[in-house]
């Protein structure tokens, strides 16, 4: 049986591997905290030195006070060892607290930068990426760097420092035992060369599978009503089980290689310790070294491999975080295709005159949506856009708001190419009313105020009254302070639309876009709302996208979009008289309404 095609594909394979350049880029985020990092390094060095010299004190105690049965001398060494261990513990605790705080501040800044960058990206960016995979970057991938920064990135330097001090110390004590302690290093290097690339690739796969499962879960939860409406719950569970199984297998594979790396080095440390014991006992019997030196070296051998194991653990962390780091910087490096021109301006007055000059646009090359489209809309005019689904009606209003840039031609507002206008000012003067109004979690008052954050409560209530939303809001348990759940859960679709109308009115836009804005409102409510809509549209250039032609009969101009162009345009009566496409659509809707009466 052919393998079923995967509905959600994994992220692209990252070819560029981790490099010091990426690490240096990450360390830029640590620059504001250099004082705290230096302090942590000092504490780490003190802890490392105290830890290293503790076995030396034990060696001296065995060969001195213990051998001579000198209790006072032994007490002296015991106090020194106690002091060294206390220094080690206290310095380690404060170092960990400092680095954890610094690490979390770095993570917060990195996540904030990533979120801010995503917020500023154009629609093109979101068209090509599932929301779940963007969430995986901002949450999972950033979290993956937390342990790297807090426990690995800074600690690795002190581990190397301690290792160098320890090697110098043991070679000064005895060269033969030192060489035996280091005997496993060549094998360890071979071990790392064989298994480190495998572990790195495995953790990269884990990152990809994690992104895929996040995207799948987000999609399924967002479309849960559709899933239940078509009784596809079991299908969704089966698909989740498949993706979850792939994630589990990938995770276990990554853990396997990490364990091989980790415990391989642990086994080599035991081999080195065994050689030290065997040679040490023989050398002690021969009188070459003392018993204290053998005991001290056994401790040194263990402590020598301890930073090695820490470094190996760091590489495991690095392997798991490398792909996440690559993906984060890849997203941060993503260029926004909609940017303000260096000399972008803000008009002294917004009148709302809109012009398209030979505009051509496509989402995919060789598949144009609009070709050489030209028209003019005078300030305060109402223009209706009708036509078949996918003809380009929404594309036109998206180009007006500069959610996309034209591929050829120009879009002008008040005689200025919108590419020469500052984006935020442009969109601040355009009110968008969509078919699916989006309400944020919070109160109704906060959702209406979203249109203008400095609006007073009185202005909010006035806007709601104009669009006929005030009465139903006051009937709610907490009125304007009623909490709306995500996407407006708890209130009807029509009520959500009315709230979004009030939000648009409050923002006082120069250009108004109504994209099927009344499609979810019943006929009675729509008639009641028409007065509010007239107030909303008064004095504003308005684009109305509607399939119900009865709602646009009073438009100043109706443009029929078909075959990548303005197929015909005029008033309702003019277009009906022409007997063209609009007349056919009008007649078809009229017959349908007669049948359904």
Secondary structure as the mmCIF struct_conf table of DSSP 4:
data_model
#
loop_
_struct_conf.conf_type_id
_struct_conf.id
_struct_conf.beg_label_comp_id
_struct_conf.beg_label_asym_id
_struct_conf.beg_label_seq_id
_struct_conf.end_label_comp_id
_struct_conf.end_label_asym_id
_struct_conf.end_label_seq_id
HELX_LH_PP_P HELX_LH_PP_P1 UNK A 2 UNK A 6
BEND BEND1 UNK A 7 UNK A 8
HELX_LH_PP_P HELX_LH_PP_P2 UNK A 9 UNK A 14
BEND BEND2 UNK A 16 UNK A 16
HELX_LH_PP_P HELX_LH_PP_P3 UNK A 17 UNK A 18
HELX_RH_AL_P HELX_RH_AL_P1 UNK A 20 UNK A 27
HELX_RH_3T_P HELX_RH_3T_P1 UNK A 28 UNK A 33
HELX_RH_AL_P HELX_RH_AL_P2 UNK A 34 UNK A 61
HELX_RH_PI_P HELX_RH_PI_P1 UNK A 62 UNK A 66
HELX_RH_AL_P HELX_RH_AL_P3 UNK A 67 UNK A 68
TURN_TY1_P TURN_TY1_P1 UNK A 69 UNK A 69
HELX_RH_AL_P HELX_RH_AL_P4 UNK A 71 UNK A 119
TURN_TY1_P TURN_TY1_P2 UNK A 120 UNK A 120
HELX_RH_AL_P HELX_RH_AL_P5 UNK A 123 UNK A 127
TURN_TY1_P TURN_TY1_P3 UNK A 128 UNK A 128
BEND BEND3 UNK A 129 UNK A 129
HELX_RH_AL_P HELX_RH_AL_P6 UNK A 131 UNK A 136
HELX_RH_PI_P HELX_RH_PI_P2 UNK A 137 UNK A 141
HELX_RH_AL_P HELX_RH_AL_P7 UNK A 142 UNK A 147
HELX_RH_PI_P HELX_RH_PI_P3 UNK A 148 UNK A 153
TURN_TY1_P TURN_TY1_P4 UNK A 154 UNK A 154
HELX_RH_AL_P HELX_RH_AL_P8 UNK A 155 UNK A 173
HELX_RH_AL_P HELX_RH_AL_P9 UNK A 175 UNK A 181
TURN_TY1_P TURN_TY1_P5 UNK A 182 UNK A 184
HELX_RH_AL_P HELX_RH_AL_P10 UNK A 185 UNK A 222
TURN_TY1_P TURN_TY1_P6 UNK A 223 UNK A 223
HELX_RH_AL_P HELX_RH_AL_P11 UNK A 224 UNK A 229
TURN_TY1_P TURN_TY1_P7 UNK A 230 UNK A 231
HELX_RH_AL_P HELX_RH_AL_P12 UNK A 233 UNK A 285
TURN_TY1_P TURN_TY1_P8 UNK A 286 UNK A 287
BEND BEND4 UNK A 288 UNK A 289
HELX_RH_AL_P HELX_RH_AL_P13 UNK A 291 UNK A 332
TURN_TY1_P TURN_TY1_P9 UNK A 333 UNK A 333
HELX_LH_PP_P HELX_LH_PP_P4 UNK A 334 UNK A 336
BEND BEND5 UNK A 337 UNK A 338
TURN_TY1_P TURN_TY1_P10 UNK A 342 UNK A 343
STRN STRN1 UNK A 345 UNK A 345
BEND BEND6 UNK A 348 UNK A 348
STRN STRN2 UNK A 354 UNK A 364
TURN_TY1_P TURN_TY1_P11 UNK A 365 UNK A 366
STRN STRN3 UNK A 367 UNK A 377
TURN_TY1_P TURN_TY1_P12 UNK A 379 UNK A 380
STRN STRN4 UNK A 382 UNK A 386
BEND BEND7 UNK A 388 UNK A 388
TURN_TY1_P TURN_TY1_P13 UNK A 389 UNK A 390
BEND BEND8 UNK A 391 UNK A 392
HELX_RH_AL_P HELX_RH_AL_P14 UNK A 393 UNK A 400
TURN_TY1_P TURN_TY1_P14 UNK A 401 UNK A 402
BEND BEND9 UNK A 403 UNK A 404
BEND BEND10 UNK A 407 UNK A 407
STRN STRN5 UNK A 408 UNK A 413
TURN_TY1_P TURN_TY1_P15 UNK A 414 UNK A 415
STRN STRN6 UNK A 416 UNK A 417
HELX_RH_3T_P HELX_RH_3T_P2 UNK A 418 UNK A 420
STRN STRN7 UNK A 421 UNK A 421
HELX_RH_AL_P HELX_RH_AL_P15 UNK A 423 UNK A 428
TURN_TY1_P TURN_TY1_P16 UNK A 429 UNK A 429
STRN STRN8 UNK A 430 UNK A 433
BEND BEND11 UNK A 435 UNK A 436
BEND BEND12 UNK A 441 UNK A 441
STRN STRN9 UNK A 442 UNK A 443
HELX_RH_AL_P HELX_RH_AL_P16 UNK A 444 UNK A 449
TURN_TY1_P TURN_TY1_P17 UNK A 450 UNK A 451
TURN_TY1_P TURN_TY1_P18 UNK A 453 UNK A 454
HELX_RH_AL_P HELX_RH_AL_P17 UNK A 457 UNK A 466
TURN_TY1_P TURN_TY1_P19 UNK A 467 UNK A 468
HELX_RH_AL_P HELX_RH_AL_P18 UNK A 470 UNK A 475
BEND BEND13 UNK A 476 UNK A 476
TURN_TY1_P TURN_TY1_P20 UNK A 477 UNK A 478
HELX_RH_3T_P HELX_RH_3T_P3 UNK A 479 UNK A 481
HELX_LH_PP_P HELX_LH_PP_P5 UNK A 482 UNK A 482
STRN STRN10 UNK A 483 UNK A 484
HELX_RH_3T_P HELX_RH_3T_P4 UNK A 486 UNK A 488
TURN_TY1_P TURN_TY1_P21 UNK A 489 UNK A 490
BEND BEND14 UNK A 491 UNK A 491
HELX_RH_AL_P HELX_RH_AL_P19 UNK A 493 UNK A 507
TURN_TY1_P TURN_TY1_P22 UNK A 508 UNK A 508
BEND BEND15 UNK A 510 UNK A 510
STRN STRN11 UNK A 511 UNK A 515
BEND BEND16 UNK A 516 UNK A 516
TURN_TY1_P TURN_TY1_P23 UNK A 517 UNK A 520
BEND BEND17 UNK A 521 UNK A 521
HELX_RH_AL_P HELX_RH_AL_P20 UNK A 523 UNK A 537
TURN_TY1_P TURN_TY1_P24 UNK A 538 UNK A 539
BEND BEND18 UNK A 540 UNK A 540
STRN STRN12 UNK A 541 UNK A 545
BEND BEND19 UNK A 547 UNK A 547
HELX_RH_3T_P HELX_RH_3T_P5 UNK A 549 UNK A 552
TURN_TY1_P TURN_TY1_P25 UNK A 553 UNK A 554
BEND BEND20 UNK A 556 UNK A 556
STRN STRN13 UNK A 557 UNK A 562
TURN_TY1_P TURN_TY1_P26 UNK A 563 UNK A 564
STRN STRN14 UNK A 565 UNK A 570
HELX_RH_AL_P HELX_RH_AL_P21 UNK A 572 UNK A 578
TURN_TY1_P TURN_TY1_P27 UNK A 579 UNK A 579
BEND BEND21 UNK A 580 UNK A 580
HELX_RH_AL_P HELX_RH_AL_P22 UNK A 581 UNK A 596
#
